[in-house]
Amino acid sequence: MILAAGRGERLRPLTERIPKPLIPIGSEPLIVHQLRWLHRAGIREVVINLHHLGGEIERALGAGSDLGVRIRYSVEERLLDTGGGIKNALPILGDEPFVLLNGDIWTSYRFANLVGLRPRLAHLVLTPTPPEKTRADFHMAGGRVHRGAADDLTYCGIAVISKALFAHSPDGPFSLTQPLFKAAANGDLEGEVFDGAWIDIGTPDQLKRVRRLTL
């Protein structure tokens, strides 16, 4: 699943006329690069959630046949945030664990590493917290993902998620951090540390960084 429903507030006014996943990176939209990453990993079935300018994304990608994948869309009449958007799409995603990717991420991570993982709740890809981020999300200890005073890692927006993560979550909008933080507190989160290229395209400066990398 690619999360593509958000408004991209920090990239306004650009995102007032183009959804963030369709912002050009090199010769192709960001989300097309992402779909190619997933295809190279052997992933052929993709769900994309839509809200802000979602029709533009659906028109650009269609059913995904040009990229060798089958795309299904989960349209949100109201924005459901990250957690609510995933829970809303579970009937399409089915019962098996699935790879999750934020629609505003640029990375050199090898998604083939995630194919075949079957976490009980979730397996997170974490990276050393970048200087521009004021707070870390998690730390690793004993092979598990935890939260606390030792936090030094940032969630990459890349994960394998099991349906069971949402067993006790509310209906409507909520952040994915809610069930993830609860699972971390209980020692139920799996994960890994990735130290390669990773940029969360949330600001104009970060967008410029990605475009410089792809020149």
N, C-alpha and C positions, 0 to 999 in steps of 0.2 A: 504494500500500500504506500502510495505517495500522498503526503499531506499537502494539499494545494488550495485550500479554501480561504486562507487568510487575506487580509487587506493590504499587507505590506506597508503599514503606516509610516515606518521610519524612512521609506524610500519615496514618499510623496514629494513632488507632484507626479513623478514618473508612473507610480502605480495607480494613479487616478484614471489612466487611460489604457494601461496594459497590466495584466496580472503578473505578479512577481515571477511565477514559473515560466512565463513566456519572454522574459527579458533576454535579449540576445547576448550570448557569450561566444565570441568568435562568430562563426557563420550560422549557428543554430541556437534556438531557445534553450535556456537552462534545463527545462524538463526533458527535452529531447536528449541532451547529454546523459541525464539521469536514466532514462529508459534504455539507452545504449549500454550503460554500466550494468544494469540489471539483466539485459539480454545476454551480455558476455558471461554473466554468472550462471546462465542456464535458466533464468526466470522468464516464463512466457505468459503468465497470467498476472495482470496488474489491476488494482483498484485505485482510482483517484477520487478524492472528495473535492467537491466544488461548492463555492459560494460567490465570493467577489469576482465579478467578470468571468464566471465559470463557463458561460457559453463560448467565450473566446478560446478557452483552453480546449473545450470539446470540439470546436470547429477546426482548430489547428491540428489536433491529434487524431480525430476520428476514432475508429475502432482499433487503431494501432497496427494495422496490417503492414503499413509501409515500414514499420520499425521491427517487424517480426514478433510482435506481441499482441495479445488480446486485452484490450482495455475495457473495463466496466467502470461506470461513474456512480458515485454516491452524492447526490445533490442535496445540499442543506438549504432549506427555506430560510432558516435563521442560522447564524454562525454558531457552531456548537463547540468551539475551541478544540484543542488537540485530542483530549480524552473523549469528549462527547462525539467528535467526528468519527473516531475509530469505533466506538461502541455502536454508533448508528450504522456503520458499514459492516458490522459482524455478520449479518445474514448473507451478504454477498461474499465475504471472506471465507466463510465456512468454519469448520471445527479445527483444522490443523494450524500449527504455529505459522506465522507469516513474517516476512521481512518488512520492516517499516522504515521509511525514509522521509525526512522533512523536505518539502519542495523548494527550500532555499539554501541547500547545501552544495558546496563544491568540494570534492575530495578525491584523493588517489586511493582510497580504501578499496580493497578487493572484496566485492560482495559475494564471491564464490565461497569465502570463509564462513558465511552464514548459512548457506544452503545445507540442509540436513540437520541443523541444530533443532533440538526439541526441549527447550527450557520448560520447567513447570509453570513459571509465570512470565519471565522475560530475561533476555540476554542483551545487555547494553554494550555499545561501543563507546568507550570513553577516551578522552585525550587530555594531556596536561593542560591546565587552565591557561588560556592565552592572556597576555598582559592587559588587553583592553577590557577583560571581564573582571569585575570587582569581586565576584563571589564564585567559589567552586561549588559543584553539585554533590560530589560523591568522593569516596576513596575506596581502594581495594584492600581487603584484609582476609587472610585465610581462604583465598580463592573466591570470595564473595564481594558484592558491591554493598557498601555501607554509607551512612551519613553521620557526620559528627565533626568534632574539632579538628580531625586529621584530614578533612576534605581538601583535595588538591587536583581533582579531575572534573572535567566538564563533559556532560552528555553530548554526544555528537549529532543527535537527531537521527541515529542509525541504530536499529535494534531488531531482534526477533521477539515477537510478542505472541503469547498464548492467550486464547480466549478467556482462560481462567483468571487472568489479571483483572478482568472487569466484572467478576462474579458479584461483587458487593458495591459496585459503583452506581451513582444516581443516573436517572434519565436527564436529558437536557444538557446544557453546556457545562463542561468542567475540563480542567487541565489534566493532561497525562501525568504531570508531576504528582498529582494526588495519589493514585494507586502505586506509582513507582516509589515515592517516598515511604509509603506504608510498607511496601514489600521490602525495601532496604532496611527499615527499622526492625523488621522481623527476620532479617538474614535470608530472605527468599529470592534475592536478585543475583543472577549470574552476570558475568561481564568479561571484558578484555580491555586492554589499553592499546590505543593506536597512536603512534607518534609521527605519522606522515602528514601530507598536505591535507588541511581541513580548514574551510572558511565558511562561516555562517553569514550569508549575504543579507545583512540587516540594515546596512547604512551605505550611503554613496561611496565612502572610502573603501569599504569592504568589497563593493562591486568593482571599483577600480583595481583593487588588488587581484581579483579573479581575472579580470580582463588582461592585466599585465602578464599573468601566468600563462595565458593561452595565446599570447602573440607568437 
